[in-house]
Amino acid sequence: MTEETQNIPQSENQDNPITTWKLVKWMIYLFPFLVFYIYNSLHTTKAIKKKDELSKQLKELHSERISLESEITQSSKQSEIAEKLKETGLKELSDPPIKIVREKKD
């Protein structure tokens, strides 16, 4: 084995540590970018999931608002109010109201 190492030229023997050092430098430069890339992709995925959840919640609230509005509209009709007031003894006016006019004193 000593003959093999002696037969290898000196320049090849020195290139190997330099190549390793270059590789280490590249890894040192690439590692922060790799960590940032992973963080960014996970953060983006989390944000998209949250957006989808909020979108579903918004649709549910929108449909609930529409149903509540229709209930309020239905219950505020004159016929519905008259039915509810029959139980209390109040009746719906059959004649229109009369305007009372007061004479002016000069």
Residue pairs with C-beta under 8 A, 6 or more apart in sequence:
5 13
74 80
75 81
78 92
82 92
85 91
85 92
